[in-house]
């Protein structure tokens, strides 16, 4: 039985339409890459979402046709004991882009507010401190 489409949902693209649109958008990313490199710009992209939400597949599609010298993907593991004692954002600043680079963070430093607290990687006190400092 087919799923009934609501008026808010866009119709699903056919495979050929999807492939054509993906290629067009990847070409635009190549133009962005050349512009960022030529101008010496720095771009940070943050993908935040639940596991299984499609972040990895989207990041793969973005980076499939671009240079790894310009586009870098950073997916940080759980913090070490040393990292737990630092300001949380310190883990990320060391991965910030240099001139002519685009860095994609898979997740974000807001993980401390949810994922890390729920999984027991951070104490209740550190979690509350983070929530106070975050805004």
C-alpha positions in Angstrom: 0.0 0.0 0.0 1.5 3.4 -1.0 2.0 6.1 1.6 -0.5 8.9 1.2 1.2 12.2 0.5 0.2 15.2 2.5 0.0 18.7 1.0 3.1 19.8 2.9 5.3 17.0 1.5 7.2 17.5 -1.8 6.9 14.6 -4.2 9.9 12.3 -4.2 12.3 12.8 -7.1 12.8 10.0 -9.6 16.3 8.5 -9.7 17.3 10.3 -12.9 16.0 13.6 -11.6 17.8 13.1 -8.4 21.1 12.2 -10.1 20.8 15.3 -12.5 20.1 17.6 -9.6 22.9 16.2 -7.5 25.4 16.7 -10.3 24.2 20.3 -10.8 24.6 21.0 -7.1 28.0 19.3 -6.9 29.2 21.5 -9.8 28.0 24.5 -7.8 30.1 23.2 -4.9 33.1 23.1 -7.2 32.5 26.8 -8.0 32.3 27.6 -4.3 35.5 25.6 -3.7 37.4 27.6 -6.3 36.0 30.9 -5.0 36.9 30.1 -1.4 40.4 29.1 -2.4 41.0 32.1 -4.7 39.8 34.6 -2.0 41.4 32.8 0.9 38.1 32.5 2.7 37.3 30.3 5.7 34.0 28.5 6.0 32.6 26.3 8.7 29.6 24.1 8.1 28.0 22.3 11.1 25.7 19.3 10.6 23.7 18.5 13.7 21.1 15.8 14.0 20.2 12.5 15.4 21.9 9.3 14.4 20.3 7.9 11.3 19.0 11.3 10.2 21.1 11.3 7.0 24.0 13.5 8.0 26.6 11.1 6.8 25.0 10.5 3.4 24.6 14.2 2.9 28.2 15.0 3.8 29.3 12.2 1.5 27.3 13.7 -1.4 28.8 17.1 -0.7 32.4 15.9 -0.6 32.2 13.4 -3.4 33.4 15.7 -6.2 35.4 18.3 -4.3 39.0 18.5 -3.3 40.0 17.1 0.1 42.6 19.9 0.2 39.8 22.5 0.4 36.9 20.5 2.1 37.7 18.7 5.3 35.2 16.7 7.4 35.7 16.6 11.2 33.8 14.1 13.3 35.1 14.2 16.8 34.9 11.1 19.1 34.0 11.2 22.8 36.2 13.6 24.7 39.4 12.4 26.5 39.9 13.1 30.2 42.1 16.0 29.2 39.5 17.4 26.8 36.9 17.1 29.5 38.9 19.5 31.7 39.1 22.1 29.0 36.6 24.6 27.7 34.4 22.5 25.4 34.9 24.6 22.3 38.7 24.1 22.5 38.2 20.6 20.9 36.8 22.3 17.9 38.9 25.4 17.4 42.0 23.4 16.6 40.1 22.1 13.5 38.9 25.5 12.3 39.7 26.2 8.6 42.8 28.0 7.4 42.6 30.4 4.5 41.0 28.7 1.5 39.5 25.9 3.4 36.0 24.6 4.2 35.5 22.5 7.3 32.4 20.4 7.8 31.7 19.4 11.4 29.7 16.2 11.6 27.6 17.0 14.7 28.4 20.2 16.7 29.7 21.3 20.0 26.1 21.3 21.2 26.5 17.6 21.7 27.4 18.4 25.3 23.9 19.6 25.8 22.3 16.3 24.8 24.2 13.3 23.5 27.2 13.5 25.8 25.1 14.1 28.9 22.7 11.3 28.1 25.6 8.9 27.3 27.4 9.7 30.6 30.4 11.4 29.0 30.0 14.6 31.0 29.0 15.2 34.7 25.7 16.9 35.6 27.7 19.9 36.9 29.6 20.3 33.7 26.4 19.9 31.7 24.7 22.6 33.7 27.8 24.9 33.4 27.7 24.3 29.6 24.1 25.3 29.4 24.8 28.5 31.4 27.7 29.4 29.2 26.3 28.3 25.8 24.0 31.3 25.1 
